């Protein structure tokens, strides 16, 4: 049985209708008897809303609390996805990174992944058909929640796929491909047709 890693960005999980839509995509992978590991971003706009709230409370918000706050967005979307999949009859559960764990260094807001316990996934797949993991976050060896920086859910997905020895990871987004820069910010950004890891 093949294991597939699917990552869904903020716009892909940006509304209840979009969550229903991605659950159909996940379901199509299950029809082929694949084990599916889903990495979710926070719903579109949620992370920015949390950042704004922290700024309203303090202009020197504690770094550890800032990361604990921001990672709550991914926790919410992951639970919504798993809840919908269970409704569709696909036994699923969501996890936060500290529950696996995904161990990072202590650089709050720009942490680097140090190790992932890939055995955890094998154990969870004995009970669940789909595992949903909150992207963008980790836990330090000192047991503090960390975040990987903006775009960190992509990093989570690729790192998990690599830790499982998989050859691919599918990232679902609202743009056609990889651009020279963010096309929402840079008007003349162009799509790159071919790119290597280097």
C-alpha positions in Angstrom: 0.0 0.0 0.0 1.4 3.3 -1.1 1.7 6.4 1.2 0.8 9.7 -0.3 1.6 13.1 1.3 -0.8 15.9 0.3 -0.3 19.5 1.5 -3.1 22.0 1.3 -2.4 25.7 1.6 -4.4 28.5 3.3 -6.6 29.3 0.3 -7.3 25.5 -0.3 -8.8 25.3 3.2 -10.0 28.9 3.2 -13.7 28.2 3.6 -16.0 25.3 4.6 -16.8 24.7 0.9 -13.1 24.5 0.0 -12.5 22.1 2.9 -15.4 19.9 1.5 -13.7 20.1 -1.9 -10.2 19.0 -0.7 -11.8 16.2 1.3 -13.1 14.9 -2.1 -9.5 15.0 -3.4 -8.3 13.1 -0.3 -11.1 10.6 -0.7 -10.1 9.9 -4.3 -6.6 8.9 -3.1 -8.2 6.6 -0.6 -10.3 4.9 -3.3 -7.0 3.6 -4.7 -6.2 2.1 -1.2 -3.4 4.6 -0.6 -2.4 5.6 3.0 -2.9 9.4 3.0 -1.0 11.9 5.1 -2.4 15.4 4.9 -0.5 18.5 5.9 -2.7 21.6 6.5 -2.0 25.3 6.6 -4.3 27.6 8.6 -7.4 28.9 6.8 -6.7 31.9 4.6 -6.4 35.1 6.7 -6.3 33.3 10.1 -2.5 33.7 10.7 -2.6 37.4 9.8 -5.6 37.9 12.1 -3.7 36.3 15.0 -0.6 38.4 14.2 -2.7 41.6 14.3 -4.3 40.5 17.7 -0.8 40.0 19.2 0.3 43.5 18.0 -2.8 45.0 19.6 -1.9 43.5 22.9 1.9 44.2 22.9 4.6 45.6 20.6 7.0 43.1 22.3 4.9 39.9 22.3 6.8 37.1 23.9 8.4 34.9 21.1 7.3 31.6 22.6 3.7 32.8 23.2 3.7 34.2 19.6 4.5 30.8 18.2 2.0 29.1 20.5 -0.6 31.6 19.2 0.1 31.3 15.5 0.1 27.5 15.4 -3.5 27.4 16.6 -4.6 28.2 13.1 -3.3 25.0 11.6 -4.7 23.0 14.5 -8.2 24.4 13.7 -8.0 23.6 10.0 -6.6 20.1 10.6 -9.5 19.3 13.0 -12.0 20.5 10.4 -10.5 18.3 7.7 -10.4 15.2 9.9 -13.9 15.9 11.1 -15.2 16.1 7.5 -13.3 12.9 6.5 -14.8 11.0 9.4 -18.3 12.3 8.3 -17.5 10.8 4.9 -16.7 7.4 6.5 -12.9 7.7 6.2 -11.4 7.1 9.6 -9.1 10.1 10.3 -7.5 12.0 13.0 -5.6 15.3 13.3 -2.4 15.8 15.2 -0.2 18.8 16.1 3.5 18.5 15.5 4.4 18.2 19.2 2.3 15.0 19.4 4.4 13.2 16.8 6.9 14.9 17.5 8.5 17.1 14.9 11.6 18.3 16.8 13.1 21.7 15.9 15.7 24.1 17.2 14.7 27.0 19.5 14.6 29.8 16.8 11.1 31.0 17.4 9.3 32.1 14.2 12.0 30.6 12.0 12.8 27.2 13.5 14.6 24.5 11.6 13.4 20.8 11.8 16.0 18.6 13.5 14.2 15.3 13.4 10.9 13.6 12.8 9.7 10.5 14.5 8.6 8.6 11.4 7.7 5.5 13.4 4.7 7.4 14.8 3.1 7.6 11.4 3.4 3.8 10.9 1.7 3.2 14.2 -1.1 5.7 13.4 -1.8 4.1 10.0 -2.6 0.9 11.8 -5.7 2.6 13.2 -6.5 5.5 10.8 -6.8 5.7 7.0 -5.9 9.4 6.8 -3.5 11.2 9.2 -3.9 15.0 9.2 -0.9 17.0 10.6 -0.8 20.7 11.4 1.9 22.2 9.3 4.2 25.2 10.0 5.1 24.1 13.5 7.3 22.0 15.7 8.4 21.5 19.2 11.9 22.2 20.6 13.9 19.8 22.7 12.9 22.1 25.6 9.2 21.3 24.9 8.4 24.7 23.6 6.1 25.2 20.5 8.0 26.7 17.6 7.0 27.8 14.1 8.9 27.4 10.9 8.2 30.8 9.4 5.7 31.8 6.6 5.4 29.0 4.1 6.4 26.5 6.8 3.6 24.1 6.0 5.3 23.3 2.7 8.5 22.6 4.7 6.6 20.3 7.0 5.1 18.3 4.1 8.4 17.9 2.3 10.3 17.0 5.5 7.7 14.4 6.5 7.8 12.9 3.0 11.6 12.7 3.2 11.5 11.2 6.7 9.2 8.4 5.3 11.5 7.8 2.3 8.9 8.9 -0.2 9.8 10.1 -3.6 7.1 12.7 -3.9 4.9 15.2 -2.0 1.9 16.9 -3.6 1.4 20.6 -2.7 -2.0 22.1 -3.5 -2.1 25.9 -3.9 -3.9 28.7 -5.7 -1.1 29.4 -8.2 -0.2 27.5 -11.3 3.4 26.6 -10.2 6.6 28.0 -8.8 7.2 31.6 -9.6 10.4 33.8 -9.5 8.7 35.7 -6.7 5.2 36.1 -5.1 2.9 37.0 -8.1 0.6 38.8 -5.7 3.4 41.1 -4.7 5.6 41.3 -7.8 3.7 42.1 -11.0 6.3 40.8 -13.5 6.9 37.5 -11.6 7.3 34.6 -14.1 6.5 30.9 -13.7 9.5 28.6 -13.6 8.9 25.5 -15.8 11.6 23.4 -14.4 13.6 23.6 -11.1 16.0 21.4 -9.2 16.3 21.1 -5.4 19.5 23.0 -5.6 
